[in-house]
Amino acid sequence: MKTAGEAVEWSPASVSEAAELLRGAGYAGWLAELLARRGVSDPQAAEAFLHPDLSQLHDPHLLAGCDQAVTLLMRARERGETVALVGDYDVDGVSATALLTAVLRACSVDVRPILPHRMRDGYGFQPVHVERARALGCRVVVTVDCGTSAVRAASAALAAGLDLVVTDHHLPGEALPAGVVHINPRQAGCTYPFGELSGAGLALKLATAFAAACQRPIDPRRLLRIACLGTIADLVPLRGENRVIAAIGLRELGRTRSPGLRELIRIAGLKSPYSTADVGFRLGPRLNAPGRLDSADAALELLLSRNARRAAQLAAELDRWNRERQDWERRVVADAREMFLERERRPAILMAWSEHWHRGVLGIAAGRLAREFHRPTILLAVEDESATGSGRSIPGIHLFRFLSRWKEELVRFGGHAQAIGMTVDHEQLAQLRQRWEEAAAESWAAEIAVRRFEYELELRPRDLTPELYAEIQRLEPHGEGNKQPLIRLCGPLRLVRSPRFFGAGHLTAEAVGSDGGRIGLLGWGWQERAASLQGEFEVLGYLENDRYRGRPVLRLVDCRSQREG
């Protein structure tokens, strides 16, 4: 959606100097440019990028703290001590917890997984989880995808006489107490070669190191089926080890014997080969849904289940949770959109709150509205005297840094450049909104005035062949750090016939170019924009495969009339 007063700018992506070296090594010009923009600087790196392999995974013992963690777990195994795994309620945390639980159990360790409850516990490792671990008779606590800043909980664990291992990939804050074994490639002094692993990636590392110490080596490809879920869903950059985890994990999903994964794939209606979009939009949301609205325990049980009947029940339960999540999300988006459209003049930052919203879906809803209105968006659910919610930004605007100056006025605050979470005193909401709008108006006028698209390929309809699609597929899996190449399909294009509408405002159409080539167009949520496809035009989009017709189709991102130049 183009907002009032907003311009749209198309520009070609810059060409890296490394592209010339790759072109000289025999790579096609367009492929050399795509690889160079993804940080590939020489032919050896290009081959590693195009052919992800297990040999590209680093030795887990290079992680600071890994050896000490293995020693602690070996001692617990020898003594018959119970180990608590404290995870997180999102896909990364749940898949990481499932992976480490399965491996420790396979190595004869008594494990009790503990997942926080979003509504009761809030985010991260808390003192209450230490109490639960003690009540379960645990002597060792291992955090998964959380804990790197949990000083209070860590101190409580040590004071209770528990051994504590923290595995986390988030940016460290205040130093953890002495005596905590800390595994985090981002911590000071860690020289691990790759610093962008997800929580599931770190669980994979600790699991493989411990299994080897127990002389129970496990084929890593089996573990990558789970690790890829958290790696893809957590939106970590899909380069280096993350690319290997995602690529091989997706390939191995089709060979899984896990009843839970098989049922989840079935109920999501997926067929092999699987893509990052399948995880991001079909599997991930179903695994995320129960933790967003209630408890993530059902998602964890599904990933660990060995009973086909129980797995089918759990997959159906997750599917129901996901439909409820979608209902809540639609409600929040519709309510907030109406609030924003009622404003006579749309501010540079959007903020809304309601007593009738479920805070478990606010992050997703804020992301949708931020993209739609091209403005950072904050949504909060009011509960009693406080309001808790999430914010999402747009490219080029560091939302965490912008809001940090008001950190002392907030009950809780955290996040990063593109996503934040907060709890605020309800009575402060109106005043904070006014101050944030005024500050944003001074800071972001240029950023929000123009919606910018950088395209990587400039092609005509005849160029969009199955052979080209197969070549672009070599760049899979796509994700953060390796986006699908955005294509400018040059005009003039004309529709062959009127678009066909389906679902909730989606369309399909066929266009013909001046070169005589034809290409199918797919527009998700494009019914209101169908008029932009009249007359002569050109489009931006992503080349995808139409599985039903067996040919490439361009998924629309933007459209420009030839009259606009």
N, C-alpha and C positions, 0 to 999 in steps of 0.2 A: 504494500500500500504506500502510495506517495502522499506525504502529509502536506498540508497547506504551507506554501512558501518554501518548500524544499525542492532543490534542484537534484538531478541525477546525472552523474558523470561516469562515462565509460573511458577506460584508458588501458593500453597494453601493459602487461607486466614487464618489468625491467629485465634485461638480459645480463646474466652473470658472466664474468670473465672465464669461469671454469667451463662454460659451454663450449668455448672454442677448443679447449683441450680434449673434451669428450668427442666433439665433432671430428677432430683429427684422429681419434682412436677408432673411428668407424661407426659411431652412433649417428642415427638420422638427426638432422638439425633440430627438428621440433622436440625429439626425445632428449637430446643433449641439453636443450634449454630447460625442459621440465625437470630433469635430474639435477641440474645445477642449482635451480631455485630451491630444491629440497635439500641443499647442503652437500650434494655429492660433488666432489672436487676432482676425482681422478678415476681412471678406468677400473682400478681394483675396487674402489668404493662403489662404483656403478654396478659391478658384478655382484657384490655383496647385497646391494639394495634390491636388485632385480631377482636375486635367488636367495631368499632368506633360508638359513640352515642352522641346525642345532649347534654346529661348531662355532657359531657367532655368539653363543651365550658365554658369559664370563664365569669364572670360578667363584662360587659363593663365598669362599673363605677370604676373598679380597675385601669383603664388607667388614668394616669395623664393627666389632661386637659379635660377629657370627660364631667365631670359635668359642667365646665364653658362653654364648647361648646354647650351643651344642653340648658343651660340658655340663651345664646346669640340667639340661633335659636328659642327658645320659645318666646323671646321678639320680634324677627323679625316677627314671625307668628302673634302675638297679634297686632302688629302695622301695619301689612300689608306691610312690607318692602320686597323688592326683594333681593334674595340671589344669588350670582354668585358662581358657582362651577367650579374651574379651575383644569382640569385634566391633563392627559398625553396622548400621541398618541399611546402607545402600548396597548396590550391586558389588562394588569393589570390596567392601567390608564383608559381605555375606559370602562371596565366592572365595575370598582369602581365608576366611574362617573355615569354610567347608574343606578347602584343599589341605590346610594344615591339620585339621581334625582327622581327616581320612588317613593321612600319612602317619601321624602319631599313633593312631589306633592300629594301623598295620604293623607298627613297630612295638606293639604291646604296651603302650602307654595309656593309662586311664585318663581320659580327657573329658572336661565338662565345658562346652561352649556357652558363652554368655553374650547375648546381644542386647544393647541398650534399647529402651523403648522411647521412641521419638517424643511422645507427649509427656511421659512421666520423668524421664531421665535427661532429655536433651542430648546434645551431641557429645561424643567422646568418652574417654575413660574417666569415670567419676568415683569418689570414695564409696558410693553405694555398691559399686561393682566389686570392690575389695571385700565388703561385708558379705556379698553373695558368695564370693569365692571361699571365704572362711566358713560360711554356713554349709557349703558343699564338701568341706574337708580338704580343700586344696592347699598345697604347700608351695606351689609355683604358679605365678600368673604371667601369661604371655599376651600382650596386646597385639592386635592385628588391625592395621590401617587406622590407628589412633594412638594417642598417648604422648606424642613428642613434646607437648606443652602442658601435660597434665601433672603439674608439680604437686598439687594437693593430694591427688589420688596416689601418686607414686610415693609420697611421704607416708600416707596412710598404710600402704602395702608394706613398706619397710618397717614401720612402727609395729605392725602386726606380726613381724617375723617371717614374712613371705619373701621368697625370691621373685624378682621382677625382671622380665625381658620386655622391652618396648620395641616393637617393629612398626615403623611408620614412614611415610614418604612426604608428609607435609612439612612446611618450613618450620625449623626449630624456633622456639621463643626463649623464655627463661630456662636456664640450664636445669636439667633434672638432677635430683639429689645423688650424691656419691653412693655407689652400691647398686645402681640401676644399670643393667646391661642394655645398651641402646644401639639398635640397628636402624640406621637412617642414612642413606647415601648423601643427604644434604647437610649432615652435621659437620661441624668443624673438625678437621683432622682426618676425615674419611677420604681415602684416595681411590675409591672404587671407580672404575672407568666410565660408568654410566650413571648419571644422577637422577634420571627421570622415571624410574620404575614406579608402578602403581603399588597399592597395598597388596594386591594379589601377586604381583611380580616379586615382592619381598617375601611373601609367604612361600612362594615357589622356591626361592633361594634357600631359606631356612629349612624347608622340608627336604630338599634334595641333599643338603649337607648332613642333616640328621639321619636320614635313611642310609646314606653311605657309611656313616659312623656306626650304625647298627648292623652293617653288612646286609642290608635289605635294599639294595639299589632298585629304584623304580624307573621304568621307561619314562623319560620326561615328557614324551608326547602325550601320555595319558593325563598328566597333570596340566599340560597346556590347554586341554579342552576346558578346564575350569578357569585357569589363569587368564585366558583370552577374554573371558566375559568381563571381569573387573577391569582389565587393561583397556578394553574398548569403551566400556560404559563410563569409565572415570575420565575420559577425554584427555589422557596423558598423551604427549607427542608420540606418534607412531613412527619412530625412527629408532635406530640402534636395536637394543634388546627388545624393546616394546614391539618393534615391527616383526621380529622373529616370533615372539610370543603370539601376536595376533595372527600372523600369516599361517604358522603351523597349527595353532590352536583351531582356527576356522576350518582348516583342511581336515583335522582330526575329529571335528565334531560329527562328521558323517559316519565315523567308525565307533562312536561311543557305545559302550554297553551299559552305561548308567541308566536305569529305568527312569529316574527323575528327568535327566536331560532329554531322553528320547520322548517322554510324554510332553515336556515343555515345548520341544520342537514341533511335535505333532499338533498340539492345541494352538500353536501360533501359526500353523498352516505353512510351514517352511519346507523347502526342498533343497537338497544339496545341488551345487556348491553354495556355501554360505558366505555372506559378506558382512562387512562392518555395519551396514545398514540393517541387516537382519538382527544383529545383536543390539544395536542402538535403538531401533524402533519397534522390535517385536519381542525379543527375549528379555532384554534389559528392563523395559517398563513392567513386564510381568513379575520379574524378580524384585523390582523396586517397590511395587504397589503396596504389598502388605506392610512394609516398613514405613511407608509414607503415611498410611492411614491408621495403623495400629502397631502390631508386632511383626518383626521380620522373621520370627521363628519358623513360619511355614515355608518360606523361601529356603532357609538353611536345611530344614528337614527334607525338602524335595531334592536338593543337591546331594544329600547324604543317603537318600533312601535306596534300599536294595530290593524293595518289594514292589512289583509291578502294579498291583492293585492299589496300594497306598500311594504310589507315585502318581497314578491317574487321578486319584482323589485330590491330591495336593496341587497338581497342575490345573485342575478345574477350579480349585479354590483361588489360586493365583490369578486365573483368568477373570474370575468374578471380582476380585479386588481391583484388577486393572480397569474393568469397566466402571466400577464405582469411582476410581481415581479419575478416569476420563470425564465422568459426569461432574465431579467437583471442579476439575480444571476448566471445563467449558463454562460452568457457572461463574467462577471467579473471573475468567477472561471477559465474559460478557458484561458482568457488573462493572469491572474496572474500566473496560473500554467505554462504556456509557458515561462513567464519571469523567473520563478524560475528554470525551467529545463534547460534554456539556460546558467545558471551559471556553470562554470567549477567545482567549489567547492561550495557546498551548505552551507551557513552560519548557525550559531546557532539560529539566529532570522531572519525571512523573512519579507521583507518590499517592497511594490510596490505601484505605484501611476499612475494615468492616467487622462487625461482630458475627457475621453469618458465613465467614470463610473458614475452610479447613487449612491450617497452616502447613500441612504436609504437602500441599500441591502448589504453594505460592512461588517457589523457585522456578518451576516449569512455566507457570502462568506468566511470571515476570519476564522470563526469557522470550516467550511468544510476543508479548506486548512491546518489549524493547525492540525486537526486530520489526514489528509492524509500524510503530511510530518513530523509529530511528532515534530513540532517546533512552538513556538509563532509566530503569523503572524499578520502583520499590513497592512491594505489596506486604501488608501486615494484617494479621488476624488479631482482633481485640478479644482478650480473655480476662475478665475481672478488671484489675487496675493496670494491666500491662498489655502491650502489643508485641507480638513476635512475628518476624517475617524474613523475607529474602529480597535481595536486589540483584538485577542483572544489568550489565552494561552493553555498550556497542563498541566495535573496533575503534581504537584510538583514544578511548576515555578510560582512565584508571580510576574506577569507582572506589576501591578500597582507600587509595591515597586521598581522594577528594573528601571522603567522609571521616577519615582518621582525625581531622582537627576537632571533631565533635565527640571523639571517643569517650572522654570523661563524663559526658552528659548522657551516655547510653548505659543501660543495665548490662548488656552483653553485646560484643561486637567482634566480628572476625571475617576473614575471607581473603580475596586476592583481587587482581586487577579487574576481572570480568564478573565476579560473583561475590556477594557479601551476605552475611546473616546478622540479625540484630534483635535485641529485645529492648523496648523503649517504654517508659512510663506513659500511660495513655494520655495524661493531661498535657504532655509535651508535644504531641504529634502535630497539631496545627502550627505551633510556633516553629518547630524544626522544619516542617515543610516550607514555610515562608522563607526561612533563612537559607535553606538549601536551594530553593528556586532562585533567590537573588544571587547567591554565590555562583550557581551554575550558569546563569545568564551572562555573567562577566567572564566566565572561563571557557565556555564551549560554543560560542556563537558560530565559529567557522566549522567545527566538527559536525554539528547537527544540521547545518544549512545545506550540506551536500551529501547525498548518499552515493558513495563511490563504489564502483565495480572494476576490478582488475581482471582482464581476461588473458589467458595464456595461449590460446590458439585462435587464429582467424581463418575460418574455413567457409566453403560453399557447400550446398546440399550434396553435390556429387562426391564430395570428399568423405562424407559420413558413411563409410562402408563397414560391413562386418569385419573386414580386415583391420581397419583403423581402430574399431572398438576393441578387437583382440589385442592390438598393440598397447592401447591405453590401459587395458586390464593388467598389463605387466606391472603397473604402478600400484596395484592393490597390495595390501589393504589400505584404503583411504581413511583419513582421520586427521586429528590435530597434527600439524607439521607436515602433512602430506594430503592436502585437500584434493578432491576431484578437480581436474583441470577445467576451468571455466572457458567455454567456447563462445566466440562471437560468430554467429552465423550470418554472413553478409547477405545483403539484399541486392536488388529488391526481391522480396519474397511475397507471395500471395497465397491465400488459402485456396485449396482445391474445392472445398465445400464448407458449409457452415460447421462450426464446432459441435461436437456431441458432449452433452453435460451428463455427469453421473455423480453419485454419492453426495457428499456435503459440499457442493459448490466446486467440483473438479471438472476438468474438460480434457478432451482429446481432439486433435485436429490433424490435418495433413497440409503441408505447405509445399509449393513448388518454387524453385529459384529461377533466375534468368538463365542459368546454365542447363535448365531442364531437369535437374535433379529433384527428387522428392524426399521429404523427411517427415516422420510422424512427430507431433508435438504433444507433450503432456504437461498440463498445468494443475498442480495441486492448489486448490483454493483460488482458482483463476476465473471463476464464473463472472465475478464483478469486473474483471479486467478484459473480458472477451472482446470488447469494443476496440481495444488497442491492437487487435489482430486484423483490423479491416484495412483495405487499401494495400499500399506497398509498405513493407516494414522489414526490420531485421531484429534478431533476438539474441539474448544471452542465455546460455543453458548448459546443462551437463549431459554428456552422452551416456545413455543407459541402454540396457537390453530389454526389448519387449519380449518377454518369455512366451506370450501367447501367439505372437505373429512371427517370432523368430527373426527379428531385425532390430537395428538400433533405433532409438527414439530420443529426442532431445527434451529433457525436463526443464521447463521454462523458469528463468530467474527474472528477466526483465525484457521489455519490448520497446522498440523505438520506431516511430513512423519515419519513413524516408524524408518526409517534409521537415523533420527536426534536424536532419543532417547527421 
